Amino acid sequence: MQSEKDFSSIQKRIGITFKNVDLLQHAMVHRSYINENPSFRLSHNERLEFLGDAVLELVVTDYLFATFPKAAEGEMTNWRASLVNSKMLASVAQKLNIESLLYLSRGEAKAGFSKARAYILTNALEALIGAIYLDRGYNTAARFIKKFILIELPGVFEKRLDIDPKSRFQEIAQEKMKITPHYQVLHEEGPDHAKKFRIGIFLGQEHVATGEGTSKQEAQEEAARAALHEKGWE
């Protein structure tokens, strides 16, 4: 049963022993589980996620500000975005095996890994940070963030993850092929308030990859990210 999870292993992995383990458990409760189990003794983790998101942003901002005194505001903004986006945080959550501790609805639990699951993992990691902050204070939360998230910063620099995928693909395409990529809407559907777009990225006449999103910008970024993978330019 989902209510019989063992939270000792995650405490060993992160090197933090909770005074109130209920806070740790609370961080793992997704809204879908509460929808199916309204009598569960804990609520969903969205308030903890809200708190953890703020703590995360402050710790990362403070670190970047202190570590790179000559960096411009725009540079630090891009570095921070590359560290706190859902792809990075979901990856960190997977390394910590947070997925095994999630309280999910039966349908959600059976679903395979997807963009939706990545968001759930991201939110759970932020909720975990909120729980650490409430249980052990700011300094312990900051140490956790430095140990498991800020450690990824050298990889951000090495892989140039601070540059958005559209800019990266355009830069490499111009360097390698002397071509500027262009985007084309292949399909769109839905009402104005809930549009979905499918957009292709092209190098000349070559259709390199396709991306989908709820805005043209999101679909273009997904297309560019897929194109980087397709060309082996990641």
Residue, then its C-alpha position, 0 to 999 in steps of 0.5 A: m500500500q502507498s501508505e506504507k512507504d519507508f522514508s529512512s532511505i531518502q533521509k540517508r541519501i540526502g544526509i538529513t534526519f527529519k525531526n518531523v517525518d510527516l513533513l517529508q511524507h507530506a512533500m511526496v503527496h500528489r493532488s491525484y492521490i488525495n482526489e482518490n483518498p480524501s480521508f488521507r491524513l495529509s494534504h497534497n504537497e502544493r503549499l510545500e512546493f510553493l515554499g520550496d520554490a521560493v527557497l530554491e530560487l533564493v539560495v541559487t540566486d545568493y550563491l550565483f551573486a556571491t560566487f560570480p561578482k563580475a557576472a551581469e544580471g542577464e548571465m546570472t538569470n540564465w544560469r539560474a533558469s538552467l538550474v531550476n527548470s523542470k528538466m534539471l529538477a526532474s533529473v535530480a529527483q530521479k537521482l534521489n529516487i524520489e519517484s519511489l516515494l510518491y503518493l499518486s492516484r492508481g492511474e497516475a502510478k501506472a503511467g510511464f515516465s512522461k512530461a507530466r511525470a517529470y513535472i510531478l517529480t519537479n514539484a516533489l523536489e521543490a516540496l522536499i526543499g520546503a519540508i527541509y526548510l520548515d523542519r531544519g531551517y534555511n541553512t540545512a535547506a541551502r546545504f541540500i540545494k548546494k549538494f544536489i542542485l548547484i553541483e550541476l552548474p559546471g555541467v551547465f557551463e560545459k554543455r552551454l545549457d544556459i543558452d536556450p535550445k533555439s539559440r544553441f541550434q541556430e548558432i551551431a547550424q550557422e557555424k557548421m552549415k552556414i544556414t539559419p534554421h526556420y520554423q513552420v507551423l505544421h498543425e494547430e488545434g483547440p480553442d484560443h484559450a487552450k491552443k496546441f501547436r505542432i511546429g517543424i524546424f527546418l534547415g533549408q528544405e530539410h525537416v530536422a525535427t518537430g516539437e509540440g506545445t501550448s504556445k508557438q514559443e514552447a513548440q519551437e523550443e521543443a523542436a529545437r531541443a529535438a533537432l539538437h538531439e537528432k543532429g548529435w549537437e547536444 
